[in-house]
Amino acid sequence: MHKAPLAAVVGRGKLPLGLKLRYAAGGMVEGVINNALPTFLLFYVTSVVGMSGALAGLAIAIGTIVDALLDPLIGSRSDNLHTRLGRRLPFMLAGLPIAAVTLVLTFALPSSWPEPLLFTWLTLVSIVLRTSLSLYGIPYQAVAAELTEDYTERSNIMALRWGAGLVAGLFTVAIGFNLFFVGEGGLSKAVAYLPFGVTIATLATLAGAMGCWAVYQSRNLQHQPVADSDYGGLRVFREVGEVFKNPSFRALASAALLLLSSLSFHQGLGIHAGTLFWRLEESQLQILPLVTLVGLVFGTPLSAPLSKRFGKRSVAIVGFSTLFLTYLLPPTLRVTGLLPLEGMALVSLLAVNAFIVGALMSAAVIAVSSMLADATDEHEYLFGARREGLYFASWLFAGKTAGGLGVLGAGLILQFVNFPTSAADVAARVVSAQSLTQFGLFYGLVPGVLALGSVIAMLFYRLTAAKHSAIVDELHIRRGERQHADLET
Protein backbone atom coordinates (compact mmCIF):
# COMPACT_ATOMS: atom_id res chain seq x y z
CA MET A 1 0.00 0.00 0.00
CA HIS A 2 1.32 3.46 -0.84
CA LYS A 3 2.30 5.45 2.24
CA ALA A 4 1.65 9.17 2.37
CA PRO A 5 4.78 11.25 2.84
CA LEU A 6 5.35 12.70 6.27
CA ALA A 7 4.60 16.18 4.99
CA ALA A 8 1.09 15.05 4.14
CA VAL A 9 0.17 14.33 7.75
CA VAL A 10 1.17 17.67 9.23
CA GLY A 11 -1.87 19.32 10.76
CA ARG A 12 -3.88 16.06 10.76
CA GLY A 13 -2.82 15.24 14.32
CA LYS A 14 -1.41 11.72 14.58
CA LEU A 15 2.25 11.03 13.80
CA PRO A 16 4.06 7.70 13.35
CA LEU A 17 4.96 6.25 16.74
CA GLY A 18 8.52 5.43 15.66
CA LEU A 19 9.16 9.05 14.69
CA LYS A 20 7.76 10.30 18.00
CA LEU A 21 9.92 7.88 19.99
CA ARG A 22 13.09 8.79 18.11
CA TYR A 23 12.32 12.48 18.56
CA ALA A 24 11.60 11.95 22.28
CA ALA A 25 14.95 10.20 22.76
CA GLY A 26 16.67 13.48 21.96
CA GLY A 27 15.18 14.91 25.14
CA MET A 28 17.54 12.71 27.14
CA VAL A 29 20.38 15.14 26.43
CA GLU A 30 18.83 17.87 28.52
CA GLY A 31 17.50 15.26 30.94
CA VAL A 32 21.05 14.10 31.71
CA ILE A 33 22.66 17.51 31.96
CA ASN A 34 19.83 19.33 33.71
CA ASN A 35 19.67 16.68 36.42
CA ALA A 36 23.41 16.13 36.85
CA LEU A 37 24.27 19.79 37.29
CA PRO A 38 21.60 20.87 39.82
CA THR A 39 21.99 17.66 41.85
CA PHE A 40 25.76 17.36 42.08
CA LEU A 41 27.59 20.42 40.74
CA LEU A 42 27.24 23.01 43.50
CA PHE A 43 28.10 20.41 46.14
CA TYR A 44 31.07 19.18 44.07
CA VAL A 45 32.45 22.69 43.52
CA THR A 46 32.04 23.86 47.12
CA SER A 47 32.43 20.78 49.33
CA VAL A 48 34.83 18.71 47.17
CA VAL A 49 36.87 21.22 45.16
CA GLY A 50 36.73 23.82 47.96
CA MET A 51 35.47 27.01 46.29
CA SER A 52 33.44 29.46 48.34
CA GLY A 53 29.67 29.25 47.88
CA ALA A 54 29.46 32.80 46.51
CA LEU A 55 32.16 32.30 43.84
CA ALA A 56 30.85 28.87 42.87
CA GLY A 57 27.31 30.19 42.49
CA LEU A 58 28.56 33.21 40.55
CA ALA A 59 30.61 31.10 38.10
CA ILE A 60 27.68 28.78 37.38
CA ALA A 61 25.27 31.71 37.14
CA ILE A 62 27.49 33.60 34.67
CA GLY A 63 27.52 30.60 32.37
CA THR A 64 23.75 30.36 32.49
CA ILE A 65 23.14 34.08 32.01
CA VAL A 66 25.60 34.48 29.10
CA ASP A 67 23.97 31.49 27.43
CA ALA A 68 20.54 33.01 28.05
CA LEU A 69 21.61 36.21 26.30
CA LEU A 70 22.66 34.18 23.26
CA ASP A 71 19.47 32.09 23.17
CA PRO A 72 17.34 34.57 21.17
CA LEU A 73 20.14 34.86 18.60
CA ILE A 74 20.28 31.06 18.25
CA GLY A 75 16.51 30.81 18.01
CA SER A 76 16.21 33.56 15.42
CA ARG A 77 19.03 32.15 13.32
CA SER A 78 17.51 28.67 13.37
CA ASP A 79 14.17 30.14 12.23
CA ASN A 80 15.81 31.79 9.23
CA LEU A 81 18.54 29.38 8.12
CA HIS A 82 18.41 27.83 4.62
CA THR A 83 20.28 24.51 4.21
CA ARG A 84 19.58 21.18 2.54
CA LEU A 85 19.39 19.68 6.06
CA GLY A 86 16.68 22.12 7.04
CA ARG A 87 16.93 25.06 9.40
CA ARG A 88 17.24 23.16 12.71
CA LEU A 89 19.60 20.21 12.28
CA PRO A 90 22.91 22.04 11.58
CA PHE A 91 22.76 23.72 14.99
CA MET A 92 22.06 20.42 16.73
CA LEU A 93 24.99 18.70 15.02
CA ALA A 94 27.31 21.53 16.05
CA GLY A 95 26.19 21.78 19.67
CA LEU A 96 26.00 18.12 20.70
CA PRO A 97 29.71 17.12 20.66
CA ILE A 98 30.81 20.37 22.32
CA ALA A 99 28.26 19.86 25.09
CA ALA A 100 29.53 16.33 25.69
CA VAL A 101 33.18 17.41 25.99
CA THR A 102 32.49 20.34 28.31
CA LEU A 103 30.21 18.19 30.48
CA VAL A 104 33.24 15.99 31.19
CA LEU A 105 35.39 19.05 31.93
CA THR A 106 32.78 20.35 34.38
CA PHE A 107 33.37 17.33 36.63
CA ALA A 108 37.17 17.39 36.22
CA LEU A 109 38.04 20.64 37.97
CA PRO A 110 41.70 21.00 39.07
CA SER A 111 41.34 21.49 42.82
CA SER A 112 45.04 22.34 43.18
CA TRP A 113 44.58 25.65 41.36
CA PRO A 114 44.24 28.90 43.32
CA GLU A 115 40.64 29.99 43.73
CA PRO A 116 40.68 32.96 41.28
CA LEU A 117 42.05 30.76 38.48
CA LEU A 118 39.61 27.98 39.35
CA PHE A 119 36.75 30.47 39.28
CA THR A 120 37.80 31.69 35.82
CA TRP A 121 38.06 28.15 34.45
CA LEU A 122 34.67 27.09 35.87
CA THR A 123 33.08 30.23 34.42
CA LEU A 124 34.46 29.53 30.93
CA VAL A 125 33.46 25.87 31.03
CA SER A 126 29.98 26.81 32.24
CA ILE A 127 29.52 29.31 29.41
CA VAL A 128 30.61 26.84 26.71
CA LEU A 129 28.56 23.96 28.15
CA ARG A 130 25.37 25.97 28.46
CA THR A 131 25.75 27.63 25.04
CA SER A 132 26.45 24.35 23.24
CA LEU A 133 23.47 22.76 24.98
CA SER A 134 21.34 25.61 23.62
CA LEU A 135 22.73 25.09 20.11
CA TYR A 136 21.35 21.57 20.34
CA GLY A 137 18.31 22.14 22.54
CA ILE A 138 16.60 25.23 21.10
CA PRO A 139 16.23 23.90 17.53
CA TYR A 140 15.37 20.47 18.93
CA GLN A 141 12.55 21.86 21.05
CA ALA A 142 11.29 24.12 18.25
CA VAL A 143 10.69 21.10 16.02
CA ALA A 144 7.96 19.89 18.40
CA ALA A 145 5.80 22.86 17.43
CA GLU A 146 6.22 21.98 13.74
CA LEU A 147 5.45 18.26 13.78
CA THR A 148 1.71 18.76 14.31
CA GLU A 149 -0.83 21.51 14.93
CA ASP A 150 -3.23 19.25 16.83
CA TYR A 151 -3.96 20.51 20.38
CA THR A 152 -3.93 17.05 22.00
CA GLU A 153 -1.21 15.39 19.89
CA ARG A 154 1.16 18.14 20.90
CA SER A 155 0.62 17.20 24.53
CA ASN A 156 1.39 13.56 23.64
CA ILE A 157 4.65 14.55 21.92
CA MET A 158 5.66 16.75 24.85
CA ALA A 159 4.83 13.93 27.28
CA LEU A 160 7.03 11.47 25.39
CA ARG A 161 9.89 13.97 25.21
CA TRP A 162 9.52 14.88 28.87
CA GLY A 163 9.30 11.21 29.86
CA ALA A 164 12.48 10.36 27.98
CA GLY A 165 14.27 13.20 29.71
CA LEU A 166 13.03 11.98 33.08
CA VAL A 167 14.22 8.44 32.47
CA ALA A 168 17.64 9.81 31.57
CA GLY A 169 17.61 12.06 34.63
CA LEU A 170 16.57 9.18 36.88
CA PHE A 171 19.38 7.06 35.47
CA THR A 172 21.89 9.88 35.93
CA VAL A 173 21.01 10.48 39.58
CA ALA A 174 20.76 6.74 40.31
CA ILE A 175 24.19 5.84 38.94
CA GLY A 176 25.67 8.87 40.67
CA PHE A 177 24.50 7.80 44.11
CA ASN A 178 24.68 4.01 43.63
CA LEU A 179 27.69 3.48 41.37
CA PHE A 180 30.11 6.39 41.58
CA PHE A 181 29.51 8.02 44.98
CA VAL A 182 29.25 4.96 47.20
CA GLY A 183 31.64 3.55 49.75
CA GLU A 184 34.20 5.47 51.74
CA GLY A 185 33.96 9.20 51.08
CA GLY A 186 30.62 8.99 49.28
CA LEU A 187 29.80 12.31 47.65
CA SER A 188 33.05 13.78 48.94
CA LYS A 189 35.14 11.31 46.89
CA ALA A 190 36.85 13.59 44.35
CA VAL A 191 38.20 10.82 42.09
CA ALA A 192 34.65 9.59 41.33
CA TYR A 193 33.49 12.74 39.54
CA LEU A 194 35.54 12.40 36.33
CA PRO A 195 34.32 8.86 35.44
CA PHE A 196 30.82 10.00 36.35
CA GLY A 197 31.14 12.88 33.88
CA VAL A 198 32.46 10.62 31.11
CA THR A 199 29.61 8.15 31.60
CA ILE A 200 26.79 10.69 31.46
CA ALA A 201 28.41 12.54 28.54
CA THR A 202 28.43 9.27 26.56
CA LEU A 203 24.76 8.71 27.34
CA ALA A 204 23.90 12.26 26.27
CA THR A 205 25.78 11.84 22.99
CA LEU A 206 23.99 8.62 22.05
CA ALA A 207 20.59 10.08 22.92
CA GLY A 208 21.35 13.28 21.01
CA ALA A 209 22.24 11.27 17.92
CA MET A 210 18.77 9.71 18.02
CA GLY A 211 17.21 13.16 18.26
CA CYS A 212 19.24 14.39 15.28
CA TRP A 213 18.11 11.39 13.27
CA ALA A 214 14.45 12.12 14.02
CA VAL A 215 14.84 15.79 13.09
CA TYR A 216 16.48 14.78 9.81
CA GLN A 217 13.67 12.32 9.03
CA SER A 218 10.99 14.92 9.76
CA ARG A 219 12.56 17.75 7.77
CA ASN A 220 9.63 17.73 5.32
CA LEU A 221 7.26 18.45 8.21
CA GLN A 222 9.18 21.50 9.37
CA HIS A 223 8.14 24.93 8.20
CA GLN A 224 10.39 26.66 5.72
CA PRO A 225 11.87 30.11 6.35
CA VAL A 226 9.88 32.93 4.81
CA ALA A 227 11.12 34.33 1.51
CA ASP A 228 12.76 37.43 3.00
CA SER A 229 14.63 35.53 5.70
CA ASP A 230 18.17 36.63 4.83
CA TYR A 231 19.80 37.21 8.15
CA GLY A 232 20.80 40.61 9.49
CA GLY A 233 22.46 41.39 12.79
CA LEU A 234 19.69 43.68 14.05
CA ARG A 235 16.85 41.47 12.86
CA VAL A 236 16.78 39.48 16.09
CA PHE A 237 15.87 42.57 18.14
CA ARG A 238 12.85 43.27 15.96
CA GLU A 239 11.80 39.63 16.14
CA VAL A 240 12.19 39.46 19.93
CA GLY A 241 10.08 42.60 20.28
CA GLU A 242 7.46 41.00 18.06
CA VAL A 243 7.42 37.85 20.21
CA PHE A 244 6.87 39.82 23.41
CA LYS A 245 3.87 41.58 21.86
CA ASN A 246 1.96 38.30 22.20
CA PRO A 247 0.25 38.31 25.65
CA SER A 248 0.22 34.50 25.75
CA PHE A 249 3.99 34.42 25.43
CA ARG A 250 4.45 37.11 28.07
CA ALA A 251 2.45 35.05 30.55
CA LEU A 252 4.44 31.89 29.80
CA ALA A 253 7.81 33.67 29.94
CA SER A 254 6.97 35.30 33.28
CA ALA A 255 5.89 31.95 34.70
CA ALA A 256 9.14 30.38 33.47
CA LEU A 257 11.22 33.16 35.03
CA LEU A 258 9.68 32.58 38.44
CA LEU A 259 9.31 28.81 38.28
CA LEU A 260 12.87 28.11 37.13
CA SER A 261 14.23 30.43 39.83
CA SER A 262 12.30 28.39 42.39
CA LEU A 263 13.47 25.04 41.02
CA SER A 264 17.08 26.11 40.60
CA PHE A 265 17.34 27.56 44.11
CA HIS A 266 15.78 24.47 45.67
CA GLN A 267 17.80 21.94 43.66
CA GLY A 268 21.07 23.80 44.15
CA LEU A 269 20.70 23.43 47.91
CA GLY A 270 19.32 19.88 47.81
CA ILE A 271 22.39 17.94 48.96
CA HIS A 272 23.29 20.59 51.55
CA ALA A 273 19.75 20.36 52.89
CA GLY A 274 19.77 16.57 52.99
CA THR A 275 23.20 16.35 54.59
CA LEU A 276 23.21 19.20 57.10
CA PHE A 277 19.61 20.42 57.55
CA TRP A 278 17.63 17.17 57.49
CA ARG A 279 20.74 15.20 58.64
CA LEU A 280 20.02 12.19 56.45
CA GLU A 281 22.41 9.27 56.21
CA GLU A 282 24.53 8.83 53.07
CA SER A 283 22.31 5.91 52.01
CA GLN A 284 19.20 8.09 52.40
CA LEU A 285 20.42 11.10 50.43
CA GLN A 286 19.52 9.62 47.07
CA ILE A 287 15.95 8.77 48.09
CA LEU A 288 14.46 12.24 47.70
CA PRO A 289 15.81 13.11 44.20
CA LEU A 290 15.04 9.59 42.98
CA VAL A 291 11.50 9.66 44.37
CA THR A 292 10.99 13.08 42.79
CA LEU A 293 12.05 11.65 39.43
CA VAL A 294 9.76 8.64 39.92
CA GLY A 295 6.92 11.06 40.59
CA LEU A 296 7.81 12.98 37.45
CA VAL A 297 7.69 9.74 35.44
CA PHE A 298 4.36 8.81 37.07
CA GLY A 299 2.85 12.18 36.18
CA THR A 300 3.99 12.12 32.55
CA PRO A 301 1.13 10.03 31.07
CA LEU A 302 -1.40 12.01 33.11
CA SER A 303 -0.66 15.34 31.43
CA ALA A 304 -2.40 14.83 28.08
CA PRO A 305 -5.71 13.44 29.47
CA LEU A 306 -5.78 16.00 32.29
CA SER A 307 -5.08 18.83 29.85
CA LYS A 308 -7.80 17.58 27.53
CA ARG A 309 -10.29 17.32 30.40
CA PHE A 310 -9.51 20.46 32.40
CA GLY A 311 -7.41 22.61 30.07
CA LYS A 312 -3.65 23.08 29.96
CA ARG A 313 -3.65 26.27 32.02
CA SER A 314 -5.59 24.64 34.88
CA VAL A 315 -3.15 21.73 35.00
CA ALA A 316 -0.21 24.16 35.15
CA ILE A 317 -1.78 26.26 37.91
CA VAL A 318 -2.51 23.21 40.08
CA GLY A 319 1.03 21.91 39.62
CA PHE A 320 2.69 25.22 40.44
CA SER A 321 0.43 25.76 43.47
CA THR A 322 1.44 22.35 44.80
CA LEU A 323 5.08 23.29 44.36
CA PHE A 324 4.50 26.42 46.46
CA LEU A 325 3.10 24.39 49.36
CA THR A 326 5.53 21.48 49.23
CA TYR A 327 8.58 23.72 49.02
CA LEU A 328 7.41 26.08 51.76
CA LEU A 329 5.94 23.86 54.45
CA PRO A 330 8.46 21.11 55.42
CA PRO A 331 11.52 23.30 56.15
CA THR A 332 9.39 26.03 57.74
CA LEU A 333 7.69 23.50 60.02
CA ARG A 334 11.09 22.03 60.88
CA VAL A 335 12.52 25.40 61.91
CA THR A 336 9.50 26.23 64.05
CA GLY A 337 9.66 22.85 65.81
CA LEU A 338 6.43 21.50 64.31
CA LEU A 339 8.18 18.73 62.36
CA PRO A 340 10.24 16.80 64.94
CA LEU A 341 10.43 13.53 62.99
CA GLU A 342 13.81 11.83 62.54
CA GLY A 343 15.21 8.81 60.72
CA MET A 344 13.03 6.80 58.35
CA ALA A 345 9.85 8.51 59.57
CA LEU A 346 11.25 11.84 58.33
CA VAL A 347 12.55 10.29 55.12
CA SER A 348 9.15 8.73 54.42
CA LEU A 349 7.35 12.05 54.89
CA LEU A 350 9.82 13.90 52.69
CA ALA A 351 9.59 11.13 50.08
CA VAL A 352 5.80 11.40 49.89
CA ASN A 353 6.18 15.15 49.57
CA ALA A 354 8.77 14.71 46.80
CA PHE A 355 6.58 12.22 44.90
CA ILE A 356 3.60 14.60 44.92
CA VAL A 357 5.82 17.42 43.70
CA GLY A 358 7.17 15.27 40.89
CA ALA A 359 3.84 13.92 39.67
CA LEU A 360 2.01 17.24 39.53
CA MET A 361 5.02 19.18 38.28
CA SER A 362 5.45 16.72 35.42
CA ALA A 363 1.88 17.22 34.25
CA ALA A 364 2.25 20.99 34.65
CA VAL A 365 5.53 21.38 32.75
CA ILE A 366 4.30 19.23 29.87
CA ALA A 367 1.16 21.37 29.70
CA VAL A 368 3.23 24.56 29.61
CA SER A 369 5.49 23.18 26.85
CA SER A 370 2.42 22.35 24.81
CA MET A 371 0.96 25.80 25.52
CA LEU A 372 4.13 27.37 24.17
CA ALA A 373 3.75 25.40 20.94
CA ASP A 374 0.13 26.57 20.70
CA ALA A 375 1.31 30.15 21.19
CA THR A 376 3.51 29.88 18.08
CA ASP A 377 0.33 29.31 16.04
CA GLU A 378 -1.21 32.36 17.68
CA HIS A 379 1.91 34.30 16.73
CA GLU A 380 1.52 33.39 13.06
CA TYR A 381 -2.14 34.40 13.31
CA LEU A 382 -1.22 37.81 14.81
CA PHE A 383 1.95 38.65 12.88
CA GLY A 384 2.04 36.37 9.81
CA ALA A 385 5.39 34.70 10.59
CA ARG A 386 6.55 31.46 12.19
CA ARG A 387 8.92 31.97 15.14
CA GLU A 388 9.15 28.54 16.78
CA GLY A 389 12.90 28.76 17.41
CA LEU A 390 12.70 32.27 18.81
CA TYR A 391 9.71 31.36 20.97
CA PHE A 392 11.48 28.48 22.65
CA ALA A 393 14.71 30.47 22.83
CA SER A 394 13.06 33.49 24.44
CA TRP A 395 11.19 31.26 26.86
CA LEU A 396 14.45 29.50 27.71
CA PHE A 397 16.12 32.90 28.04
CA ALA A 398 13.72 33.76 30.85
CA GLY A 399 14.11 30.34 32.42
CA LYS A 400 17.90 30.19 32.19
CA THR A 401 18.34 33.69 33.51
CA ALA A 402 16.16 32.71 36.42
CA GLY A 403 18.04 29.44 36.81
CA GLY A 404 21.35 31.26 36.94
CA LEU A 405 20.01 33.70 39.50
CA GLY A 406 18.62 30.78 41.49
CA VAL A 407 22.03 29.08 41.66
CA LEU A 408 23.68 32.40 42.50
CA GLY A 409 21.12 32.96 45.24
CA ALA A 410 21.74 29.46 46.60
CA GLY A 411 25.50 30.09 46.70
CA LEU A 412 25.02 33.44 48.45
CA ILE A 413 22.74 31.85 51.02
CA LEU A 414 25.40 29.23 51.80
CA GLN A 415 27.87 32.05 52.28
CA PHE A 416 25.47 34.15 54.37
CA VAL A 417 24.49 31.36 56.78
CA ASN A 418 28.14 30.25 57.04
CA PHE A 419 27.65 26.68 55.86
CA PRO A 420 30.89 24.62 55.76
CA THR A 421 32.83 24.41 52.47
CA SER A 422 35.45 21.81 53.37
CA ALA A 423 34.83 18.12 52.75
CA ALA A 424 35.98 17.30 56.29
CA ASP A 425 33.48 19.67 57.94
CA VAL A 426 30.66 18.45 55.70
CA ALA A 427 31.47 14.82 56.51
CA ALA A 428 31.55 15.66 60.24
CA ARG A 429 28.36 17.78 59.85
CA VAL A 430 29.89 20.70 61.69
CA VAL A 431 27.34 23.54 61.49
CA SER A 432 25.87 25.85 64.10
CA ALA A 433 22.22 25.87 65.19
CA GLN A 434 21.87 29.49 64.04
CA SER A 435 23.13 28.60 60.57
CA LEU A 436 20.64 25.72 60.36
CA THR A 437 17.74 27.95 61.38
CA GLN A 438 18.66 30.63 58.85
CA PHE A 439 19.19 28.02 56.15
CA GLY A 440 15.80 26.40 56.81
CA LEU A 441 13.95 29.71 56.56
CA PHE A 442 15.60 30.61 53.27
CA TYR A 443 15.24 27.06 51.95
CA GLY A 444 11.47 27.15 52.46
CA LEU A 445 10.45 30.75 51.90
CA VAL A 446 12.46 31.73 48.81
CA PRO A 447 11.48 28.88 46.43
CA GLY A 448 7.94 28.81 47.85
CA VAL A 449 7.29 32.49 47.16
CA LEU A 450 8.81 32.23 43.67
CA ALA A 451 6.55 29.27 42.88
CA LEU A 452 3.54 31.28 44.02
CA GLY A 453 4.59 34.03 41.63
CA SER A 454 4.54 31.55 38.74
CA VAL A 455 0.92 30.69 39.63
CA ILE A 456 -0.05 34.36 39.42
CA ALA A 457 1.71 34.72 36.05
CA MET A 458 -0.20 31.75 34.59
CA LEU A 459 -3.52 33.46 35.39
CA PHE A 460 -2.79 35.88 32.52
CA TYR A 461 -2.63 33.11 29.87
CA ARG A 462 -5.83 33.18 27.80
CA LEU A 463 -5.32 30.79 24.86
CA THR A 464 -7.99 28.09 25.32
CA ALA A 465 -8.48 24.92 23.26
CA ALA A 466 -11.45 26.46 21.44
CA LYS A 467 -9.57 29.64 20.62
CA HIS A 468 -6.56 27.67 19.40
CA SER A 469 -8.74 25.51 17.16
CA ALA A 470 -10.27 28.61 15.57
CA ILE A 471 -6.79 30.07 15.00
CA VAL A 472 -5.53 26.89 13.30
CA ASP A 473 -8.59 26.83 11.00
CA GLU A 474 -7.94 30.42 10.01
CA LEU A 475 -4.25 29.71 9.39
CA HIS A 476 -5.15 26.85 7.04
CA ILE A 477 -7.39 29.20 5.07
CA ARG A 478 -4.65 31.83 4.84
CA ARG A 479 -2.02 29.30 3.76
CA GLY A 480 -4.35 27.94 1.11
CA GLU A 481 -4.97 31.42 -0.22
CA ARG A 482 -1.22 32.17 -0.34
CA GLN A 483 -0.53 28.89 -2.12
CA HIS A 484 -3.25 29.64 -4.65
CA ALA A 485 -1.85 33.13 -5.23
CA ASP A 486 1.67 31.72 -5.71
CA LEU A 487 0.39 29.25 -8.30
CA GLU A 488 -1.34 32.03 -10.22
CA THR A 489 1.85 34.09 -10.35
ABEGO torsion letter per residue (X at the ends): XBBBBAAAABGAGBBBAAAAAAAAAAAAAAAAAAAAAAAAAAAAAAAAAGBBAAAAAAAAAAAAAAAAAAAAAAAAAAAABBBAAEAAAAAAAAAAAAAAAAAAAAAABBAABBAAAAAAAAAAAAAAAAAAAAAAAAAAAAAAAAABABAAAAAAAAAAAAAAAAAAAAAAAAAAAAAAABEBGEAABAAAAAAAAAAAAAAAAAAAAAAAAAAAAAAAABBBBBAAABBBAAAAAAAAAAAAABAAAAAAAAAAAAAAAAAAAAAAAAAAAAAAAAGBBAAAAAAAAAAAAAAAAAAAAAAAAAAAAAEAAAAAAAAAAAAAAAAAAAAAAAAAGABABBEAAAAAAAAAAAAAAAAAAAAAAAAAAAAAAAAAAAAAAAAGBBAAAAAAAAAAAAAAAAAAAAAAAAAAAAAAAGBBABAAAAAAGBBBAAAAAAAAAAAAAAAAAAAAAAAAAAAABABBAAAAAAAAAAAAAAAAAAAAAAAAX
